[in-house]
Amino acid sequence: MPDPRDLFSLQGRVAVVIGGTGELCGAMAEAFAAAGAHAVLVGRDAAKAEARLARIRAAGGSAEFQAGEATDKADLFRLRDALLARHRRIDILVNGAGVNSPTPFLEIDEAQLDRILGINVKGVVFGCQVFGEAMVAAGRGSIINLGSESAILPLSRVFTYSASKAAVHNLSKNLAREWAPRGVRVNTLVPGFFPAEQNRKVLTPERVASILGKTPMGRFGEAGELAGASLLLASDAGSFITGSEIVVDGGFAAMSI
């Protein structure tokens, strides 16, 4: 039986976290670095990244920030090639860039539809194509796509977001099947309700009461509580896990009446 500490170790690996300047993906990057990986935080906001990088480095971890646009395939190729030239490998990819809106269904316009589907779906497709290509060529890798509870259970007021995340869940399963013989695992990490920048606008007092009333643990998740599932999917501990949806939601999906 391997030592569990070795199973969950990411020593010497390179983890690219698209959306790493956000709260949830930033916490995932921090967990990867604590497990020994070099974490590459990809996003738009260098100031947000600096605070996360400072915490990682203070704890003895290795990390960097790279400006990147999830929906610009050419930019992702530029970033990928630069990272491969410098680090010689990319082992882990997190596709976590995302946006949301609480617009009523009949008021959703084309611009909003294009924006949400563009970032939440096209961004994941491009990330998988660009970085997945390098992983397939290397014969190894773990891709973690950020899904949503709303792709599993119908949630009110987030129509376009829910549709976009359902697409991510489906894409992950299809890619898992396609790339399993090539040594690349693809899974969906499904956070429950974790207050973050993209969903605070929909968390009215009434909605908060409804969510917590349907969450057996009776509280929201904290970003650091994604660390365990993230490390499982990224490390050798999850070597036989692909095409799965790992739900971290305090029991929300288990509720009925």
C-alpha positions as CSV (number, residue, x, y, z in Angstrom):
1,M,0.0,0.0,0.0
2,P,1.5,3.4,-1.0
3,D,2.1,6.0,1.6
4,P,-1.0,8.3,1.5
5,R,1.4,11.3,1.7
6,D,3.0,10.2,-1.6
7,L,-0.4,9.5,-3.2
8,F,-1.5,13.1,-2.6
9,S,1.9,14.7,-3.4
10,L,2.2,17.0,-6.4
11,Q,5.9,17.4,-6.0
12,G,7.6,18.6,-9.2
13,R,4.3,19.1,-11.1
14,V,3.0,22.2,-12.8
15,A,-0.6,23.2,-12.3
16,V,-2.2,25.8,-14.5
17,V,-5.3,27.4,-12.9
18,I,-7.4,29.4,-15.2
19,G,-9.4,31.7,-13.0
20,G,-6.8,31.4,-10.4
21,T,-7.2,35.1,-9.3
22,G,-10.7,34.2,-8.1
23,E,-11.6,33.0,-4.6
24,L,-12.4,29.4,-5.3
25,C,-9.7,28.7,-7.9
26,G,-7.2,30.7,-6.0
27,A,-7.8,28.4,-3.0
28,M,-7.3,25.4,-5.3
29,A,-4.0,26.9,-6.5
30,E,-2.9,27.4,-2.9
31,A,-3.7,23.7,-2.2
32,F,-1.7,22.5,-5.2
33,A,1.3,24.6,-4.2
34,A,1.1,23.3,-0.6
35,A,1.2,19.8,-2.0
36,G,4.4,20.6,-3.9
37,A,3.2,21.8,-7.3
38,H,4.3,25.0,-9.1
39,A,1.0,26.8,-9.4
40,V,0.4,29.1,-12.3
41,L,-2.5,31.5,-11.6
42,V,-4.0,32.7,-14.9
43,G,-6.4,35.6,-15.0
44,R,-6.9,39.3,-15.7
45,D,-6.2,40.9,-12.3
46,A,-2.6,41.0,-11.2
47,A,-3.4,42.8,-8.0
48,K,-5.7,40.0,-6.8
49,A,-3.1,37.5,-7.8
50,E,-0.4,39.2,-5.8
51,A,-2.2,38.6,-2.5
52,R,-2.6,34.9,-3.3
53,L,1.0,34.6,-4.4
54,A,2.2,36.2,-1.2
55,R,0.3,33.6,0.9
56,I,1.6,30.7,-1.2
57,R,5.2,31.9,-1.0
58,A,5.0,32.7,2.7
59,A,4.0,29.1,3.2
60,G,7.0,27.9,1.2
61,G,5.1,27.2,-2.0
62,S,6.0,28.0,-5.6
63,A,3.7,30.0,-7.8
64,E,3.5,32.7,-10.5
65,F,0.9,34.9,-12.1
66,Q,0.3,35.0,-15.9
67,A,-2.1,37.4,-17.5
68,G,-4.4,35.4,-19.8
69,E,-7.8,35.5,-21.5
70,A,-9.8,32.3,-21.3
71,T,-11.7,33.0,-24.5
72,D,-8.7,33.9,-26.6
73,K,-7.3,30.7,-28.0
74,A,-4.2,32.3,-29.5
75,D,-3.4,33.9,-26.1
76,L,-3.8,30.5,-24.4
77,F,-1.4,28.9,-27.0
78,R,1.1,31.7,-26.3
79,L,0.8,31.0,-22.5
80,R,1.1,27.2,-22.9
81,D,4.1,27.4,-25.1
82,A,5.9,29.9,-22.8
83,L,5.2,27.6,-19.8
84,L,6.4,24.5,-21.6
85,A,9.6,26.3,-22.6
86,R,10.2,27.4,-19.0
87,H,9.0,24.4,-17.0
88,R,9.1,21.5,-19.6
89,R,5.7,20.1,-18.4
90,I,2.1,20.9,-17.6
91,D,0.5,18.3,-15.4
92,I,-2.7,19.8,-14.1
93,L,-5.3,22.2,-15.6
94,V,-8.2,23.8,-13.9
95,N,-10.7,25.5,-16.0
96,G,-12.4,27.8,-13.5
97,A,-13.1,31.1,-15.2
98,G,-16.8,31.9,-15.1
99,V,-19.5,34.5,-14.9
100,N,-23.1,34.6,-13.8
101,S,-26.2,36.8,-14.0
102,P,-29.6,36.7,-12.3
103,T,-31.5,38.0,-15.3
104,P,-35.2,36.8,-15.6
105,F,-35.5,34.4,-18.6
106,L,-37.5,36.7,-20.9
107,E,-35.1,39.5,-20.3
108,I,-31.9,37.6,-21.3
109,D,-30.5,39.4,-24.3
110,E,-28.0,38.2,-26.9
111,A,-25.1,40.1,-25.5
112,Q,-25.5,38.5,-22.1
113,L,-26.0,35.1,-23.6
114,D,-22.9,35.4,-25.7
115,R,-20.9,36.7,-22.7
116,I,-21.9,33.9,-20.3
117,L,-21.7,31.1,-22.8
118,G,-18.5,32.5,-24.2
119,I,-16.6,32.5,-20.9
120,N,-18.2,29.5,-19.3
121,V,-18.3,27.1,-22.3
122,K,-16.0,28.4,-25.0
123,G,-13.3,29.2,-22.4
124,V,-13.4,25.6,-21.1
125,V,-13.3,24.2,-24.6
126,F,-10.3,26.3,-25.5
127,G,-8.5,25.5,-22.3
128,C,-9.0,21.7,-22.9
129,Q,-8.0,22.0,-26.5
130,V,-4.8,24.0,-25.9
131,F,-3.5,22.5,-22.6
132,G,-5.1,19.1,-23.3
133,E,-3.1,18.8,-26.5
134,A,0.1,19.1,-24.5
135,M,-1.1,16.6,-22.0
136,V,-2.1,14.1,-24.7
137,A,1.3,14.5,-26.3
138,A,3.0,13.8,-22.9
139,G,0.7,10.9,-22.1
140,R,-0.3,12.2,-18.7
141,G,-2.4,14.9,-17.1
142,S,-5.4,15.8,-15.0
143,I,-8.0,18.3,-16.1
144,I,-10.5,19.6,-13.6
145,N,-13.4,21.6,-15.0
146,L,-15.5,23.7,-12.6
147,G,-19.1,22.6,-12.8
148,S,-22.1,23.7,-10.8
149,E,-24.9,22.4,-8.7
150,S,-27.2,24.1,-11.2
151,A,-26.1,21.7,-13.9
152,I,-27.5,18.8,-11.7
153,L,-30.5,20.4,-10.1
154,P,-32.6,23.2,-11.6
155,L,-32.0,26.4,-9.7
156,S,-34.1,29.5,-10.3
157,R,-32.8,32.8,-11.7
158,V,-29.6,31.5,-13.3
159,F,-30.8,30.2,-16.7
160,T,-27.9,30.9,-18.9
161,Y,-25.3,30.0,-16.3
162,S,-27.1,26.7,-15.6
163,A,-27.1,25.8,-19.3
164,S,-23.5,26.7,-19.6
165,K,-22.5,24.5,-16.7
166,A,-24.6,21.6,-18.0
167,A,-22.4,21.9,-21.2
168,V,-19.3,21.7,-19.1
169,H,-20.4,18.6,-17.3
170,N,-21.2,16.9,-20.6
171,L,-17.9,18.0,-22.2
172,S,-16.0,16.6,-19.3
173,K,-17.5,13.2,-19.6
174,N,-16.9,13.1,-23.3
175,L,-13.3,14.1,-23.0
176,A,-12.7,11.6,-20.2
177,R,-13.9,8.9,-22.5
178,E,-11.8,10.2,-25.4
179,W,-8.6,10.7,-23.5
180,A,-8.5,7.9,-21.0
181,P,-6.4,5.7,-23.3
182,R,-4.0,8.6,-23.7
183,G,-3.3,9.0,-20.0
184,V,-5.3,12.1,-19.4
185,R,-8.0,12.2,-16.8
186,V,-10.9,14.7,-17.0
187,N,-13.3,15.4,-14.1
188,T,-15.8,17.9,-13.0
189,L,-15.5,19.5,-9.6
190,V,-18.9,20.7,-8.4
191,P,-18.9,23.3,-5.7
192,G,-22.2,23.8,-3.8
193,F,-22.8,27.2,-2.4
194,F,-19.6,29.1,-1.8
195,P,-20.0,32.9,-1.6
196,A,-17.7,34.3,-4.3
197,E,-17.5,37.3,-6.5
198,Q,-19.7,35.8,-9.3
199,N,-22.6,34.7,-7.2
200,R,-22.9,37.4,-4.5
201,K,-25.2,39.4,-6.7
202,V,-27.9,36.7,-6.5
203,L,-27.5,35.9,-2.8
204,T,-30.4,38.0,-1.4
205,P,-31.5,37.4,2.2
206,E,-34.5,35.4,0.9
207,R,-32.3,33.2,-1.3
208,V,-29.7,32.7,1.4
209,A,-32.5,31.4,3.7
210,S,-33.7,29.1,1.0
211,I,-30.3,27.7,0.3
212,L,-29.3,27.1,3.9
213,G,-32.7,25.5,4.6
214,K,-31.9,22.9,1.9
215,T,-28.3,22.4,3.0
216,P,-28.1,19.7,5.7
217,M,-24.9,21.2,7.1
218,G,-26.8,24.5,7.4
219,R,-24.0,26.8,6.2
220,F,-22.1,27.9,3.1
221,G,-18.9,26.3,2.1
222,E,-15.5,28.0,2.6
223,A,-13.1,28.1,-0.3
224,G,-10.5,26.0,1.5
225,E,-13.0,23.2,1.7
226,L,-12.4,22.5,-2.0
227,A,-8.8,21.6,-1.3
228,G,-9.3,17.9,-0.5
229,A,-11.4,17.1,-3.6
230,S,-9.0,19.2,-5.7
231,L,-6.0,17.3,-4.5
232,L,-7.8,14.0,-5.0
233,L,-8.5,14.8,-8.6
234,A,-5.1,16.3,-9.4
235,S,-2.9,13.7,-7.7
236,D,-2.1,10.0,-8.0
237,A,-4.7,9.4,-5.3
238,G,-7.3,9.8,-8.1
239,S,-5.4,7.8,-10.7
240,F,-8.5,5.7,-11.5
241,I,-11.0,8.6,-11.4
242,T,-12.1,10.1,-14.7
243,G,-15.4,11.2,-16.1
244,S,-16.7,11.8,-12.6
245,E,-18.5,14.7,-10.9
246,I,-17.1,15.3,-7.4
247,V,-19.7,17.3,-5.5
248,V,-18.7,19.4,-2.5
249,D,-21.9,20.9,-1.2
250,G,-22.6,20.2,2.4
251,G,-25.4,17.7,1.3
252,F,-27.4,20.1,-0.8
253,A,-27.8,17.6,-3.7
254,A,-29.0,14.9,-1.3
255,M,-32.1,16.9,-0.2
256,S,-35.5,16.3,-1.5
257,I,-38.2,17.0,1.0
